[in-house]
């Protein structure tokens, strides 16, 4: 269980960072960053990543 939590947590943190970078980049092109939308999208991506990890993590054998 400890290994799964660590692997799933790392995966979720990476997903949050990637989502934030994409949202900020897109918003910057449009002229203004909506931080509420960036945070919301990033948190949702992290939650979805954790839920997806329930199905299994390839790095854990």
CHARMM-style PDB file with segment names, atoms N, HN, CA, C and O in Angstrom:
ATOM      1  N   UNK     1       0.830  -1.199   0.000  1.00  0.00      PROA
ATOM      2  CA  UNK     1       0.000   0.000   0.000  1.00  0.00      PROA
ATOM      3  C   UNK     1       0.872   1.260   0.000  1.00  0.00      PROA
ATOM      4  O   UNK     1       0.562   2.238  -0.681  1.00  0.00      PROA
ATOM      5  N   UNK     2       1.969   1.227   0.774  1.00  0.00      PROA
ATOM      6  HN  UNK     2       2.221   0.434   1.327  1.00  0.00      PROA
ATOM      7  CA  UNK     2       2.848   2.388   0.853  1.00  0.00      PROA
ATOM      8  C   UNK     2       3.470   2.705  -0.507  1.00  0.00      PROA
ATOM      9  O   UNK     2       3.580   3.869  -0.895  1.00  0.00      PROA
ATOM     10  N   UNK     3       3.879   1.650  -1.230  1.00  0.00      PROA
ATOM     11  HN  UNK     3       3.790   0.705  -0.915  1.00  0.00      PROA
ATOM     12  CA  UNK     3       4.481   1.839  -2.552  1.00  0.00      PROA
ATOM     13  C   UNK     3       3.464   2.431  -3.521  1.00  0.00      PROA
ATOM     14  O   UNK     3       3.791   3.299  -4.331  1.00  0.00      PROA
ATOM     15  N   UNK     4       2.222   1.946  -3.426  1.00  0.00      PROA
ATOM     16  HN  UNK     4       1.956   1.241  -2.768  1.00  0.00      PROA
ATOM     17  CA  UNK     4       1.180   2.460  -4.318  1.00  0.00      PROA
ATOM     18  C   UNK     4       0.920   3.938  -4.045  1.00  0.00      PROA
ATOM     19  O   UNK     4       0.825   4.739  -4.975  1.00  0.00      PROA
ATOM     20  N   UNK     5       0.804   4.299  -2.759  1.00  0.00      PROA
ATOM     21  HN  UNK     5       0.881   3.648  -2.003  1.00  0.00      PROA
ATOM     22  CA  UNK     5       0.555   5.701  -2.407  1.00  0.00      PROA
ATOM     23  C   UNK     5       1.673   6.606  -2.919  1.00  0.00      PROA
ATOM     24  O   UNK     5       1.412   7.694  -3.434  1.00  0.00      PROA
ATOM     25  N   UNK     6       2.909   6.156  -2.777  1.00  0.00      PROA
ATOM     26  HN  UNK     6       3.121   5.273  -2.359  1.00  0.00      PROA
ATOM     27  CA  UNK     6       4.034   6.962  -3.239  1.00  0.00      PROA
ATOM     28  C   UNK     6       4.004   7.110  -4.760  1.00  0.00      PROA
ATOM     29  O   UNK     6       4.145   8.220  -5.274  1.00  0.00      PROA
ATOM     30  N   UNK     7       3.823   6.008  -5.479  1.00  0.00      PROA
ATOM     31  HN  UNK     7       3.709   5.107  -5.062  1.00  0.00      PROA
ATOM     32  CA  UNK     7       3.802   6.044  -6.948  1.00  0.00      PROA
ATOM     33  C   UNK     7       2.615   6.858  -7.468  1.00  0.00      PROA
ATOM     34  O   UNK     7       2.762   7.662  -8.388  1.00  0.00      PROA
ATOM     35  N   UNK     8       1.443   6.645  -6.875  1.00  0.00      PROA
ATOM     36  HN  UNK     8       1.324   5.991  -6.128  1.00  0.00      PROA
ATOM     37  CA  UNK     8       0.251   7.382  -7.299  1.00  0.00      PROA
ATOM     38  C   UNK     8       0.389   8.869  -6.977  1.00  0.00      PROA
ATOM     39  O   UNK     8      -0.036   9.717  -7.762  1.00  0.00      PROA
ATOM     40  N   UNK     9       0.981   9.186  -5.827  1.00  0.00      PROA
ATOM     41  HN  UNK     9       1.326   8.498  -5.190  1.00  0.00      PROA
ATOM     42  CA  UNK     9       1.189  10.584  -5.450  1.00  0.00      PROA
ATOM     43  C   UNK     9       2.145  11.296  -6.380  1.00  0.00      PROA
ATOM     44  O   UNK     9       1.894  12.430  -6.789  1.00  0.00      PROA
ATOM     45  N   UNK    10       3.242  10.637  -6.718  1.00  0.00      PROA
ATOM     46  HN  UNK    10       3.446   9.716  -6.386  1.00  0.00      PROA
ATOM     47  CA  UNK    10       4.205  11.233  -7.660  1.00  0.00      PROA
ATOM     48  C   UNK    10       3.549  11.466  -9.007  1.00  0.00      PROA
ATOM     49  O   UNK    10       3.725  12.518  -9.621  1.00  0.00      PROA
ATOM     50  N   UNK    11       2.794  10.480  -9.460  1.00  0.00      PROA
ATOM     51  HN  UNK    11       2.651   9.625  -8.961  1.00  0.00      PROA
ATOM     52  CA  UNK    11       2.097  10.593 -10.741  1.00  0.00      PROA
ATOM     53  C   UNK    11       1.095  11.754 -10.719  1.00  0.00      PROA
ATOM     54  O   UNK    11       0.998  12.515 -11.682  1.00  0.00      PROA
ATOM     55  N   UNK    12       0.354  11.884  -9.616  1.00  0.00      PROA
ATOM     56  HN  UNK    12       0.433  11.266  -8.833  1.00  0.00      PROA
ATOM     57  CA  UNK    12      -0.644  12.951  -9.496  1.00  0.00      PROA
ATOM     58  C   UNK    12       0.030  14.327  -9.464  1.00  0.00      PROA
ATOM     59  O   UNK    12      -0.465  15.268 -10.084  1.00  0.00      PROA
ATOM     60  N   UNK    13       1.143  14.451  -8.756  1.00  0.00      PROA
ATOM     61  HN  UNK    13       1.546  13.686  -8.253  1.00  0.00      PROA
ATOM     62  CA  UNK    13       1.861  15.730  -8.695  1.00  0.00      PROA
ATOM     63  C   UNK    13       2.361  16.130 -10.083  1.00  0.00      PROA
ATOM     64  O   UNK    13       2.268  17.296 -10.467  1.00  0.00      PROA
ATOM     65  N   UNK    14       2.884  15.176 -10.824  1.00  0.00      PROA
ATOM     66  HN  UNK    14       2.960  14.229 -10.512  1.00  0.00      PROA
ATOM     67  CA  UNK    14       3.343  15.464 -12.190  1.00  0.00      PROA
ATOM     68  C   UNK    14       2.178  15.902 -13.067  1.00  0.00      PROA
ATOM     69  O   UNK    14       2.307  16.826 -13.870  1.00  0.00      PROA
ATOM     70  N   UNK    15       1.037  15.232 -12.907  1.00  0.00      PROA
ATOM     71  HN  UNK    15       0.932  14.482 -12.254  1.00  0.00      PROA
ATOM     72  CA  UNK    15      -0.143  15.583 -13.698  1.00  0.00      PROA
ATOM     73  C   UNK    15      -0.631  16.984 -13.365  1.00  0.00      PROA
ATOM     74  O   UNK    15      -1.005  17.742 -14.260  1.00  0.00      PROA
ATOM     75  N   UNK    16      -0.629  17.332 -12.083  1.00  0.00      PROA
ATOM     76  HN  UNK    16      -0.325  16.716 -11.356  1.00  0.00      PROA
ATOM     77  CA  UNK    16      -1.048  18.681 -11.653  1.00  0.00      PROA
ATOM     78  C   UNK    16      -0.121  19.729 -12.269  1.00  0.00      PROA
ATOM     79  O   UNK    16      -0.583  20.749 -12.780  1.00  0.00      PROA
ATOM     80  N   UNK    17       1.176  19.476 -12.219  1.00  0.00      PROA
ATOM     81  HN  UNK    17       1.551  18.648 -11.804  1.00  0.00      PROA
ATOM     82  CA  UNK    17       2.144  20.430 -12.772  1.00  0.00      PROA
ATOM     83  C   UNK    17       1.965  20.591 -14.283  1.00  0.00      PROA
ATOM     84  O   UNK    17       2.017  21.705 -14.806  1.00  0.00      PROA
ATOM     85  N   UNK    18       1.757  19.483 -14.973  1.00  0.00      PROA
ATOM     86  HN  UNK    18       1.715  18.578 -14.549  1.00  0.00      PROA
ATOM     87  CA  UNK    18       1.561  19.543 -16.429  1.00  0.00      PROA
ATOM     88  C   UNK    18       0.285  20.288 -16.782  1.00  0.00      PROA
ATOM     89  O   UNK    18       0.267  21.080 -17.724  1.00  0.00      PROA
ATOM     90  N   UNK    19      -0.777  20.040 -16.035  1.00  0.00      PROA
ATOM     91  HN  UNK    19      -0.763  19.397 -15.270  1.00  0.00      PROA
ATOM     92  CA  UNK    19      -2.048  20.723 -16.291  1.00  0.00      PROA
ATOM     93  C   UNK    19      -1.933  22.219 -16.028  1.00  0.00      PROA
ATOM     94  O   UNK    19      -2.457  23.035 -16.787  1.00  0.00      PROA
ATOM     95  N   UNK    20      -1.247  22.571 -14.951  1.00  0.00      PROA
ATOM     96  HN  UNK    20      -0.821  21.909 -14.335  1.00  0.00      PROA
ATOM     97  CA  UNK    20      -1.069  23.991 -14.633  1.00  0.00      PROA
ATOM     98  C   UNK    20      -0.256  24.683 -15.721  1.00  0.00      PROA
ATOM     99  O   UNK    20      -0.593  25.789 -16.143  1.00  0.00      PROA
ATOM    100  N   UNK    21       0.806  24.037 -16.172  1.00  0.00      PROA
ATOM    101  HN  UNK    21       1.080  23.138 -15.829  1.00  0.00      PROA
ATOM    102  CA  UNK    21       1.644  24.624 -17.222  1.00  0.00      PROA
ATOM    103  C   UNK    21       0.846  24.826 -18.505  1.00  0.00      PROA
ATOM    104  O   UNK    21       0.968  25.860 -19.163  1.00  0.00      PROA
ATOM    105  N   UNK    22       0.034  23.840 -18.855  1.00  0.00      PROA
ATOM    106  HN  UNK    22      -0.065  23.001 -18.321  1.00  0.00      PROA
ATOM    107  CA  UNK    22      -0.782  23.954 -20.070  1.00  0.00      PROA
ATOM    108  C   UNK    22      -1.826  25.061 -19.937  1.00  0.00      PROA
ATOM    109  O   UNK    22      -2.028  25.843 -20.866  1.00  0.00      PROA
ATOM    110  N   UNK    23      -2.485  25.124 -18.786  1.00  0.00      PROA
ATOM    111  HN  UNK    23      -2.322  24.489 -18.032  1.00  0.00      PROA
ATOM    112  CA  UNK    23      -3.521  26.147 -18.580  1.00  0.00      PROA
ATOM    113  C   UNK    23      -2.920  27.547 -18.553  1.00  0.00      PROA
ATOM    114  O   UNK    23      -3.485  28.478 -19.126  1.00  0.00      PROA
ATOM    115  N   UNK    24      -1.788  27.695 -17.896  1.00  0.00      PROA
ATOM    116  HN  UNK    24      -1.330  26.939 -17.431  1.00  0.00      PROA
ATOM    117  CA  UNK    24      -1.132  29.009 -17.835  1.00  0.00      PROA
ATOM    118  C   UNK    24      -0.664  29.421 -19.224  1.00  0.00      PROA
ATOM    119  O   UNK    24      -0.829  30.574 -19.623  1.00  0.00      PROA
ATOM    120  N   UNK    25      -0.079  28.478 -19.960  1.00  0.00      PROA
ATOM    121  HN  UNK    25       0.055  27.542 -19.636  1.00  0.00      PROA
ATOM    122  CA  UNK    25       0.395  28.778 -21.316  1.00  0.00      PROA
ATOM    123  C   UNK    25      -0.737  29.197 -22.236  1.00  0.00      PROA
ATOM    124  O   UNK    25      -0.606  30.153 -23.000  1.00  0.00      PROA
ATOM    125  N   UNK    26      -1.839  28.483 -22.159  1.00  0.00      PROA
ATOM    126  HN  UNK    26      -1.944  27.706 -21.538  1.00  0.00      PROA
ATOM    127  CA  UNK    26      -2.994  28.808 -22.994  1.00  0.00      PROA
ATOM    128  C   UNK    26      -3.570  30.167 -22.612  1.00  0.00      PROA
ATOM    129  O   UNK    26      -3.879  30.981 -23.481  1.00  0.00      PROA
ATOM    130  N   UNK    27      -3.711  30.408 -21.322  1.00  0.00      PROA
ATOM    131  HN  UNK    27      -3.459  29.746 -20.616  1.00  0.00      PROA
ATOM    132  CA  UNK    27      -4.273  31.672 -20.848  1.00  0.00      PROA
ATOM    133  C   UNK    27      -3.359  32.843 -21.189  1.00  0.00      PROA
ATOM    134  O   UNK    27      -3.839  33.929 -21.514  1.00  0.00      PROA
ATOM    135  N   UNK    28      -2.057  32.631 -21.118  1.00  0.00      PROA
ATOM    136  HN  UNK    28      -1.667  31.749 -20.855  1.00  0.00      PROA
ATOM    137  CA  UNK    28      -1.121  33.709 -21.432  1.00  0.00      PROA
ATOM    138  C   UNK    28      -1.241  34.140 -22.884  1.00  0.00      PROA
ATOM    139  O   UNK    28      -1.116  35.321 -23.206  1.00  0.00      PROA
ATOM    140  N   UNK    29      -1.487  33.169 -23.757  1.00  0.00      PROA
ATOM    141  HN  UNK    29      -1.589  32.209 -23.495  1.00  0.00      PROA
ATOM    142  CA  UNK    29      -1.673  33.488 -25.178  1.00  0.00      PROA
ATOM    143  C   UNK    29      -2.929  34.329 -25.353  1.00  0.00      PROA
ATOM    144  O   UNK    29      -2.964  35.229 -26.192  1.00  0.00      PROA
ATOM    145  N   UNK    30      -3.951  34.043 -24.569  1.00  0.00      PROA
ATOM    146  HN  UNK    30      -3.922  33.312 -23.887  1.00  0.00      PROA
ATOM    147  CA  UNK    30      -5.206  34.794 -24.664  1.00  0.00      PROA
ATOM    148  C   UNK    30      -5.117  36.149 -23.975  1.00  0.00      PROA
ATOM    149  O   UNK    30      -6.003  36.985 -24.155  1.00  0.00      PROA
ATOM    150  N   UNK    31      -4.070  36.386 -23.192  1.00  0.00      PROA
ATOM    151  HN  UNK    31      -3.350  35.708 -23.046  1.00  0.00      PROA
ATOM    152  CA  UNK    31      -3.862  37.710 -22.626  1.00  0.00      PROA
ATOM    153  C   UNK    31      -3.955  37.822 -21.126  1.00  0.00      PROA
ATOM    154  O   UNK    31      -3.346  38.719 -20.542  1.00  0.00      PROA
ATOM    155  N   UNK    32      -4.703  36.937 -20.476  1.00  0.00      PROA
ATOM    156  HN  UNK    32      -5.197  36.208 -20.950  1.00  0.00      PROA
ATOM    157  CA  UNK    32      -4.842  37.055 -19.026  1.00  0.00      PROA
ATOM    158  C   UNK    32      -5.014  35.677 -18.409  1.00  0.00      PROA
ATOM    159  O   UNK    32      -5.801  34.864 -18.893  1.00  0.00      PROA
ATOM    160  N   UNK    33      -4.274  35.421 -17.338  1.00  0.00      PROA
ATOM    161  HN  UNK    33      -3.635  36.082 -16.945  1.00  0.00      PROA
ATOM    162  CA  UNK    33      -4.349  34.131 -16.659  1.00  0.00      PROA
ATOM    163  C   UNK    33      -5.451  34.184 -15.612  1.00  0.00      PROA
ATOM    164  O   UNK    33      -5.422  35.022 -14.710  1.00  0.00      PROA
ATOM    165  N   UNK    34      -6.414  33.293 -15.733  1.00  0.00      PROA
ATOM    166  HN  UNK    34      -6.438  32.612 -16.465  1.00  0.00      PROA
ATOM    167  CA  UNK    34      -7.473  33.155 -14.737  1.00  0.00      PROA
ATOM    168  C   UNK    34      -6.996  32.105 -13.731  1.00  0.00      PROA
ATOM    169  O   UNK    34      -7.116  30.904 -13.971  1.00  0.00      PROA
ATOM    170  N   UNK    35      -6.453  32.572 -12.603  1.00  0.00      PROA
ATOM    171  HN  UNK    35      -6.355  33.547 -12.408  1.00  0.00      PROA
ATOM    172  CA  UNK    35      -5.829  31.672 -11.643  1.00  0.00      PROA
ATOM    173  C   UNK    35      -6.820  30.699 -11.028  1.00  0.00      PROA
ATOM    174  O   UNK    35      -6.451  29.573 -10.697  1.00  0.00      PROA
ATOM    175  N   UNK    36      -8.059  31.109 -10.871  1.00  0.00      PROA
ATOM    176  HN  UNK    36      -8.358  32.025 -11.141  1.00  0.00      PROA
ATOM    177  CA  UNK    36      -9.074  30.202 -10.334  1.00  0.00      PROA
ATOM    178  C   UNK    36      -9.274  29.022 -11.275  1.00  0.00      PROA
ATOM    179  O   UNK    36      -9.366  27.879 -10.829  1.00  0.00      PROA
ATOM    180  N   UNK    37      -9.342  29.295 -12.570  1.00  0.00      PROA
ATOM    181  HN  UNK    37      -9.267  30.224 -12.933  1.00  0.00      PROA
ATOM    182  CA  UNK    37      -9.510  28.229 -13.560  1.00  0.00      PROA
ATOM    183  C   UNK    37      -8.279  27.326 -13.608  1.00  0.00      PROA
ATOM    184  O   UNK    37      -8.407  26.107 -13.729  1.00  0.00      PROA
ATOM    185  N   UNK    38      -7.091  27.916 -13.515  1.00  0.00      PROA
ATOM    186  HN  UNK    38      -6.987  28.905 -13.417  1.00  0.00      PROA
ATOM    187  CA  UNK    38      -5.847  27.134 -13.539  1.00  0.00      PROA
ATOM    188  C   UNK    38      -5.807  26.179 -12.340  1.00  0.00      PROA
ATOM    189  O   UNK    38      -5.513  24.994 -12.492  1.00  0.00      PROA
ATOM    190  N   UNK    39      -6.102  26.702 -11.166  1.00  0.00      PROA
ATOM    191  HN  UNK    39      -6.341  27.665 -11.043  1.00  0.00      PROA
ATOM    192  CA  UNK    39      -6.078  25.880  -9.957  1.00  0.00      PROA
ATOM    193  C   UNK    39      -7.149  24.795 -10.006  1.00  0.00      PROA
ATOM    194  O   UNK    39      -6.887  23.644  -9.660  1.00  0.00      PROA
ATOM    195  N   UNK    40      -8.353  25.162 -10.436  1.00  0.00      PROA
ATOM    196  HN  UNK    40      -8.566  26.097 -10.717  1.00  0.00      PROA
ATOM    197  CA  UNK    40      -9.443  24.188 -10.529  1.00  0.00      PROA
ATOM    198  C   UNK    40      -9.102  23.056 -11.486  1.00  0.00      PROA
ATOM    199  O   UNK    40      -9.283  21.885 -11.155  1.00  0.00      PROA
ATOM    200  N   UNK    41      -8.615  23.396 -12.654  1.00  0.00      PROA
ATOM    201  HN  UNK    41      -8.467  24.347 -12.923  1.00  0.00      PROA
ATOM    202  CA  UNK    41      -8.262  22.381 -13.649  1.00  0.00      PROA
ATOM    203  C   UNK    41      -7.127  21.495 -13.150  1.00  0.00      PROA
ATOM    204  O   UNK    41      -7.134  20.284 -13.374  1.00  0.00      PROA
ATOM    205  N   UNK    42      -6.168  22.088 -12.485  1.00  0.00      PROA
ATOM    206  HN  UNK    42      -6.162  23.072 -12.302  1.00  0.00      PROA
ATOM    207  CA  UNK    42      -5.018  21.333 -11.979  1.00  0.00      PROA
ATOM    208  C   UNK    42      -5.417  20.373 -10.865  1.00  0.00      PROA
ATOM    209  O   UNK    42      -4.965  19.228 -10.845  1.00  0.00      PROA
ATOM    210  N   UNK    43      -6.248  20.821  -9.950  1.00  0.00      PROA
ATOM    211  HN  UNK    43      -6.615  21.751  -9.966  1.00  0.00      PROA
ATOM    212  CA  UNK    43      -6.709  19.960  -8.858  1.00  0.00      PROA
ATOM    213  C   UNK    43      -7.550  18.816  -9.416  1.00  0.00      PROA
ATOM    214  O   UNK    43      -7.393  17.669  -8.999  1.00  0.00      PROA
ATOM    215  N   UNK    44      -8.436  19.122 -10.351  1.00  0.00      PROA
ATOM    216  HN  UNK    44      -8.564  20.054 -10.690  1.00  0.00      PROA
ATOM    217  CA  UNK    44      -9.247  18.086 -10.972  1.00  0.00      PROA
ATOM    218  C   UNK    44      -8.369  17.060 -11.679  1.00  0.00      PROA
ATOM    219  O   UNK    44      -8.627  15.860 -11.590  1.00  0.00      PROA
ATOM    220  N   UNK    45      -7.345  17.517 -12.374  1.00  0.00      PROA
ATOM    221  HN  UNK    45      -7.135  18.492 -12.446  1.00  0.00      PROA
ATOM    222  CA  UNK    45      -6.428  16.599 -13.054  1.00  0.00      PROA
ATOM    223  C   UNK    45      -5.723  15.694 -12.051  1.00  0.00      PROA
ATOM    224  O   UNK    45      -5.534  14.507 -12.316  1.00  0.00      PROA
ATOM    225  N   UNK    46      -5.336  16.237 -10.909  1.00  0.00      PROA
ATOM    226  HN  UNK    46      -5.490  17.202 -10.694  1.00  0.00      PROA
ATOM    227  CA  UNK    46      -4.700  15.430  -9.870  1.00  0.00      PROA
ATOM    228  C   UNK    46      -5.636  14.372  -9.302  1.00  0.00      PROA
ATOM    229  O   UNK    46      -5.232  13.230  -9.083  1.00  0.00      PROA
ATOM    230  N   UNK    47      -6.876  14.749  -9.068  1.00  0.00      PROA
ATOM    231  HN  UNK    47      -7.205  15.677  -9.246  1.00  0.00      PROA
ATOM    232  CA  UNK    47      -7.877  13.788  -8.566  1.00  0.00      PROA
ATOM    233  C   UNK    47      -8.116  12.688  -9.594  1.00  0.00      PROA
ATOM    234  O   UNK    47      -8.164  11.508  -9.247  1.00  0.00      PROA
ATOM    235  N   UNK    48      -8.264  13.072 -10.844  1.00  0.00      PROA
ATOM    236  HN  UNK    48      -8.225  14.031 -11.126  1.00  0.00      PROA
ATOM    237  CA  UNK    48      -8.465  12.075 -11.897  1.00  0.00      PROA
ATOM    238  C   UNK    48      -7.265  11.152 -12.031  1.00  0.00      PROA
ATOM    239  O   UNK    48      -7.425   9.961 -12.300  1.00  0.00      PROA
ATOM    240  N   UNK    49      -6.080  11.684 -11.849  1.00  0.00      PROA
ATOM    241  HN  UNK    49      -5.950  12.651 -11.631  1.00  0.00      PROA
ATOM    242  CA  UNK    49      -4.876  10.861 -11.896  1.00  0.00      PROA
ATOM    243  C   UNK    49      -4.897   9.810 -10.790  1.00  0.00      PROA
ATOM    244  O   UNK    49      -4.584   8.645 -11.032  1.00  0.00      PROA
ATOM    245  N   UNK    50      -5.265  10.220  -9.579  1.00  0.00      PROA
ATOM    246  HN  UNK    50      -5.520  11.166  -9.382  1.00  0.00      PROA
ATOM    247  CA  UNK    50      -5.345   9.263  -8.471  1.00  0.00      PROA
ATOM    248  C   UNK    50      -6.404   8.193  -8.731  1.00  0.00      PROA
ATOM    249  O   UNK    50      -6.184   7.013  -8.456  1.00  0.00      PROA
ATOM    250  N   UNK    51      -7.548   8.611  -9.258  1.00  0.00      PROA
ATOM    251  HN  UNK    51      -7.727   9.569  -9.481  1.00  0.00      PROA
ATOM    252  CA  UNK    51      -8.605   7.645  -9.567  1.00  0.00      PROA
ATOM    253  C   UNK    51      -8.177   6.672 -10.651  1.00  0.00      PROA
ATOM    254  O   UNK    51      -8.503   5.487 -10.589  1.00  0.00      PROA
ATOM    255  N   UNK    52      -7.448   7.166 -11.645  1.00  0.00      PROA
ATOM    256  HN  UNK    52      -7.183   8.129 -11.695  1.00  0.00      PROA
ATOM    257  CA  UNK    52      -6.947   6.304 -12.702  1.00  0.00      PROA
ATOM    258  C   UNK    52      -5.923   5.319 -12.152  1.00  0.00      PROA
ATOM    259  O   UNK    52      -5.847   4.178 -12.610  1.00  0.00      PROA
ATOM    260  N   UNK    53      -5.144   5.749 -11.185  1.00  0.00      PROA
ATOM    261  HN  UNK    53      -5.206   6.676 -10.813  1.00  0.00      PROA
ATOM    262  CA  UNK    53      -4.132   4.886 -10.592  1.00  0.00      PROA
ATOM    263  C   UNK    53      -4.722   3.702  -9.860  1.00  0.00      PROA
ATOM    264  O   UNK    53      -4.043   2.694  -9.666  1.00  0.00      PROA
ATOM    265  N   UNK    54      -5.980   3.807  -9.449  1.00  0.00      PROA
ATOM    266  HN  UNK    54      -6.531   4.626  -9.607  1.00  0.00      PROA
ATOM    267  CA  UNK    54      -6.653   2.701  -8.771  1.00  0.00      PROA
ATOM    268  C   UNK    54      -6.696   1.475  -9.689  1.00  0.00      PROA
ATOM    269  O   UNK    54      -6.627   0.339  -9.218  1.00  0.00      PROA
ATOM    270  N   UNK    55      -6.811   1.709 -10.992  1.00  0.00      PROA
ATOM    271  HN  UNK    55      -6.867   2.632 -11.374  1.00  0.00      PROA
ATOM    272  CA  UNK    55      -6.850   0.609 -11.960  1.00  0.00      PROA
ATOM    273  C   UNK    55      -5.515  -0.109 -12.067  1.00  0.00      PROA
ATOM    274  O   UNK    55      -5.456  -1.238 -12.554  1.00  0.00      PROA
ATOM    275  N   UNK    56      -4.467   0.520 -11.627  1.00  0.00      PROA
ATOM    276  HN  UNK    56      -4.515   1.437 -11.231  1.00  0.00      PROA
ATOM    277  CA  UNK    56      -3.151  -0.105 -11.656  1.00  0.00      PROA
ATOM    278  C   UNK    56      -2.082   0.853 -12.128  1.00  0.00      PROA
ATOM    279  O   UNK    56      -2.340   1.770 -12.908  1.00  0.00      PROA
ATOM    280  N   UNK    57      -0.896   0.627 -11.647  1.00  0.00      PROA
ATOM    281  HN  UNK    57      -0.687  -0.117 -11.014  1.00  0.00      PROA
ATOM    282  CA  UNK    57       0.258   1.442 -12.021  1.00  0.00      PROA
ATOM    283  C   UNK    57       1.302   0.533 -12.665  1.00  0.00      PROA
ATOM    284  O   UNK    57       1.766  -0.418 -12.037  1.00  0.00      PROA
ATOM    285  N   UNK    58       1.672   0.819 -13.907  1.00  0.00      PROA
ATOM    286  HN  UNK    58       1.295   1.592 -14.417  1.00  0.00      PROA
ATOM    287  CA  UNK    58       2.635  -0.048 -14.586  1.00  0.00      PROA
ATOM    288  C   UNK    58       4.001  -0.109 -13.896  1.00  0.00      PROA
ATOM    289  O   UNK    58       4.720  -1.097 -14.044  1.00  0.00      PROA
ATOM    290  N   UNK    59       4.364   0.931 -13.148  1.00  0.00      PROA
ATOM    291  HN  UNK    59       3.780   1.733 -13.028  1.00  0.00      PROA
ATOM    292  CA  UNK    59       5.663   0.923 -12.498  1.00  0.00      PROA
ATOM    293  C   UNK    59       5.700   0.008 -11.272  1.00  0.00      PROA
ATOM    294  O   UNK    59       6.777  -0.293 -10.757  1.00  0.00      PROA
ATOM    295  N   UNK    60       4.535  -0.434 -10.805  1.00  0.00      PROA
ATOM    296  HN  UNK    60       3.660  -0.190 -11.223  1.00  0.00      PROA
ATOM    297  CA  UNK    60       4.462  -1.369  -9.676  1.00  0.00      PROA
ATOM    298  C   UNK    60       4.129  -2.754 -10.206  1.00  0.00      PROA
ATOM    299  O   UNK    60       3.123  -2.947 -10.890  1.00  0.00      PROA
ATOM    300  N   UNK    61       4.960  -3.684  -9.892  1.00  0.00      PROA
ATOM    301  HN  UNK    61       5.777  -3.527  -9.336  1.00  0.00      PROA
ATOM    302  CA  UNK    61       4.720  -5.057 -10.370  1.00  0.00      PROA
ATOM    303  C   UNK    61       4.240  -5.940  -9.262  1.00  0.00      PROA
ATOM    304  OT1 UNK    61       3.989  -7.125  -9.482  1.00  0.00      PROA
TER     305      UNK     61
END
